[in-house]
Amino acid sequence: MKYWNQQIETISRDQLESLQSERLSKTVAHAWEHCAPYRVKMEKAGLQPGNIQGINDLTKLPLTLKDDLRDSYPYGMFAVPMSHVVRIHATSGTTGKQTVVGYTKGDLDVWNECMARCLTMAGATAADIVHVSYGFALFTGGLGGQGGGETIGAATIPAATGNTKRQLQMFTDFGSTVLLCTPSYAMYLGDAVREAGIKDQLKLRIGVLGAEAWTEQMRGEIEERLGIRCYDIFGTAELMGPGVSCECAERNGLHVMEDHFIVEILDPETKKPLPDGQPGELVFSCITKEALPLIRYNTRDICTIDRKPCTCGRNFTRMGKITGRTDDMLIIRGVNVFPSQVESVLLGIPGAAPHYLLVVDRVSNLDTLEVQAEINADFPFDEVRRVEELERRISAELLSVLGVSAKVTLKPPGSVERFELKAKRVLDKRKGTN
């Protein structure tokens, strides 16, 4: 039986906004009473809970940033006693202190429901065998995927990441039909499947991929390698984990679970709301979370939103694909550059592979950009002239797309580091230079 909360997902915008208003006002009152950092932020803004009657008052509230969670490390932003917290997750902390997330039993129930809806949107049912190759432990992807698969009644495999030979064996021996992992790991698995020559033995039919920004070209590459249909899923550890939004069968945007989250798009500079369809920073307010009720949390992801009803029958707002992050954006000689733009160029040129590293440096006060990328396995790497011609072609295309010149260095297959969790695409050597 499919897990589709049709009663909620197809209600009118007026009904939805009324529900959101009620839940927002309760969440603000809960945060004010039980979370000192929120009370301080609201008092500084001259606000009390009574000032927030519904979604029309949302923009009165201050933004919440990742630094707010780091400053209150580890549990200062929790709005329930620790005796009510049943699980703790945390981010990697690669750019600072870890951000710590707590969940009540009610929070986990909501998370499982949202993940179940997402899997249903992608076409998964209780008859599937769900293969979860996200990381487990403190990373939210693994347990989020596991909970979603079990909630729809599917046999769910906690495969985790790594040991790719074992992953392929599970594909064939266990009959996995739905794959959950990062897009970069799906590409890696696709390469391994091709090398092992077992594509015709796979029963995989669906990929639900998230935790990274990825392009339509990369979607096509993964689908070709694994013989599946791929769907984008979005979430952050701070908000919940995967399951905040997901693509439906139409694959024309990711439906936000709007009975649990309010979504905004803000101008990155002014922090003012932008019209639908205009790209900006993605901001969420959690309106049913108990342990960590983040309000106007700025994810720093860049995308658009569309509030028009979808032909699938759902009325929930749709997010466009994430095109980058304002904190991942590189400014090179005054030009804004996103890694996803480079990936799109590489995927559009025969012979190039979407495994790459951007190396940024500063020489004599001038920013330099080098793109280290792999060639496809069937490209003759030992033919120097052809490799140089391909480098020049990629460089010319990058200049056209980015508006900035880049040195292109092609490397043999398998030489660019692979990542089982989120891929690291940038090495910025300018940090600490003048």
Beta strands, then each sheet from edge to edge (+ up, - down):
strand 1: 87-90
strand 2: 100-103
strand 3: 129-132
strand 4: 155-157
strand 5: 178-181
strand 6: 206-209
strand 7: 229-236
strand 8: 241-247
strand 9: 254-256
strand 10: 261-266
strand 11: 280-286
strand 12: 297-303
strand 13: 305-306
strand 14: 318-319
strand 15: 324-325
strand 16: 330-332
strand 17: 335-337
strand 18: 352-363
strand 19: 366-375
strand 20: 407-411
strand 21: 426-428
sheet 1: 1+ 2-
sheet 2: 4+ 3+ 5+ 6+ 7+ 8- 9+ 14- 13+
sheet 3: 10+ 11- 12+ 15-
sheet 4: 16+ 17-
sheet 5: 20+ 19+ 18- 21-
end
